[in-house]
């Protein structure tokens, strides 16, 4: 009864999303597990934790896959919110992997990341 999700009306009412992934922690399949959470007005509104459907070749790829899933939620929520409110805030997606952040910011062709860009960085083009 004392635990719950708190939504604040007095603070910023922006949409923010967080993603994270481990790398090949399932010893049988070598698939990574990822998690995402989307927050609005300080409280979680969507969350997900599941095994990735493919085997990532690196920690960067595992994190990009997680960020991709979070981005899908953000896009869907932003469209939903546009029907409900007039907020023009830009959603924020936070990721804690330096390699994934650098790859998302610099879309140059790299031999080892071309497959990642083709499949998971569609939202950047």
C-alpha positions as CSV (number, residue, x, y, z in Angstrom):
1,X,0.0,0.0,0.0
2,X,2.9,2.4,0.6
3,X,4.6,1.7,-2.8
4,X,3.5,3.1,-6.1
5,X,4.3,5.3,-9.1
6,X,4.3,9.0,-8.5
7,X,3.4,11.4,-11.3
8,X,4.2,15.1,-10.5
9,X,2.2,17.9,-11.9
10,X,4.5,20.6,-10.5
11,X,7.7,19.4,-12.3
12,X,8.7,19.0,-15.9
13,X,6.2,17.1,-18.0
14,X,8.5,15.7,-20.6
15,X,8.8,12.2,-22.0
16,X,12.1,10.5,-21.3
17,X,13.2,7.0,-22.0
18,X,16.1,4.8,-20.7
19,X,17.5,1.7,-22.2
20,X,20.2,-0.8,-21.1
21,X,21.4,-4.2,-22.1
22,X,23.8,-6.9,-20.9
23,X,25.9,-8.7,-23.4
24,X,25.5,-12.4,-24.1
25,X,24.6,-13.3,-20.5
26,X,22.4,-16.3,-21.4
27,X,25.0,-19.1,-21.4
28,X,22.9,-21.4,-23.6
29,X,21.8,-19.0,-26.4
30,X,24.3,-16.2,-25.9
31,X,21.5,-13.7,-26.4
32,X,21.6,-10.5,-24.5
33,X,18.8,-9.3,-22.2
34,X,17.6,-5.7,-22.5
35,X,15.4,-3.4,-20.6
36,X,13.6,-0.1,-21.4
37,X,11.5,2.3,-19.3
38,X,9.6,5.4,-20.5
39,X,8.7,8.1,-17.9
40,X,6.4,11.0,-18.1
41,X,6.0,13.6,-15.3
42,X,8.5,11.7,-13.2
43,X,6.6,8.4,-13.3
44,X,7.1,5.2,-15.4
45,X,4.4,4.7,-18.0
46,X,5.9,1.8,-20.0
47,X,8.6,-0.7,-19.2
48,X,10.0,-3.9,-20.7
49,X,12.6,-6.4,-20.0
50,X,13.3,-9.4,-22.3
51,X,15.8,-11.5,-24.2
52,X,17.0,-10.1,-27.5
53,X,15.8,-12.0,-30.5
54,X,19.3,-12.2,-32.1
55,X,22.8,-12.7,-30.9
56,X,24.6,-9.4,-30.7
57,X,28.2,-9.3,-31.8
58,X,29.3,-6.7,-29.3
59,X,28.2,-4.7,-26.3
60,X,27.6,-1.7,-28.6
61,X,25.3,-3.7,-30.8
62,X,23.4,-5.1,-27.7
63,X,22.9,-1.5,-26.5
64,X,21.8,-0.2,-29.9
65,X,19.2,-3.0,-30.1
66,X,17.9,-1.9,-26.6
67,X,17.9,1.8,-27.7
68,X,16.0,0.8,-30.8
69,X,13.3,-0.8,-28.8
70,X,13.1,2.2,-26.5
71,X,12.9,4.5,-29.5
72,X,9.9,2.5,-30.8
73,X,8.1,3.1,-27.5
74,X,9.0,6.8,-27.6
75,X,7.7,7.2,-31.1
76,X,4.4,5.5,-30.2
77,X,4.0,7.5,-27.0
78,X,4.8,10.8,-28.7
79,X,2.1,10.1,-31.3
80,X,-0.4,9.2,-28.5
81,X,0.5,12.3,-26.6
82,X,0.0,14.5,-29.6
83,X,-3.6,13.3,-29.7
84,X,-4.1,14.0,-26.0
85,X,-2.1,17.2,-25.3
86,X,-0.3,20.1,-27.0
87,X,3.1,19.5,-25.6
88,X,5.9,20.3,-28.0
89,X,8.7,18.9,-25.8
90,X,11.3,16.8,-27.6
91,X,11.5,13.3,-26.1
92,X,14.8,12.2,-24.6
93,X,16.4,8.7,-24.9
94,X,19.2,7.9,-22.5
95,X,21.7,5.2,-23.1
96,X,24.8,4.4,-20.9
97,X,27.1,2.9,-23.5
98,X,29.7,5.2,-25.0
99,X,30.1,3.0,-28.2
100,X,26.4,3.1,-28.9
101,X,26.2,6.8,-28.3
102,X,29.1,7.5,-30.6
103,X,27.7,5.2,-33.3
104,X,24.3,6.9,-33.2
105,X,25.9,10.4,-33.4
106,X,28.4,9.5,-36.2
107,X,26.7,7.5,-39.0
108,X,29.9,7.1,-41.1
109,X,30.4,3.8,-42.8
110,X,32.3,1.4,-40.7
111,X,33.0,-2.1,-41.9
112,X,32.2,-3.6,-38.5
113,X,29.0,-1.6,-37.9
114,X,27.3,-1.5,-41.3
115,X,24.9,-4.3,-40.2
116,X,23.9,-2.3,-37.1
117,X,23.3,0.8,-39.1
118,X,21.1,-1.0,-41.6
119,X,18.9,-2.7,-39.1
120,X,18.8,-0.6,-35.9
121,X,19.7,3.0,-36.7
122,X,16.8,3.5,-39.1
123,X,15.4,6.3,-36.8
124,X,18.6,8.3,-37.3
125,X,18.3,8.6,-41.1
